[in-house]
């Protein structure tokens, strides 16, 4: 493990999460996820971590590996149609990862996810974390509506919580 990476994670904590996403921004983002899920059968989760746990740093895990672990821990994979999506931020490393389950993955090429991540990064660099996350939720929403729309009169089973996970 490199000292610089260790120090970045040492200096990041929950206060950094609250700085970029205050409580009112979290509530608006949660409402956006809930509203989105009224239009499709998918599930969207958002996770913002200030820093990786020490054991993950010790074994030199990548942000992508951590995002995949959070995808599993938050049970995003555990949806009826395998159409869950995790939007993951690791503040200490300015890392953005989008992990989609196999149901949606077969419809969306990696290049499309990369474009979303690049757009989010531009918003974040400008200090607009809420706007960047809202844009990401909107793009995921559009993809889920396109590939997993609700049947007329149907309702999303809301298989997962809509709350934003922070650590």
Buried (B, 14 or more C-beta within 10 A) or exposed (E): EEEEBBEBBEEBBEEBBBEBBEEEBBEEBBEBBBEBBEBBBBBBBBBBBBBBEEEBBEEEBBBEBBBBBBBEEBBBBEBEBBBBBBBBBBBBBEBBBBBBBEBBBEBBEEEEBEEBBEBBBEBBEEEBBBBBBBBBBEBBBEBBBEBBEBEEEEEBEEBBBBBBBBB
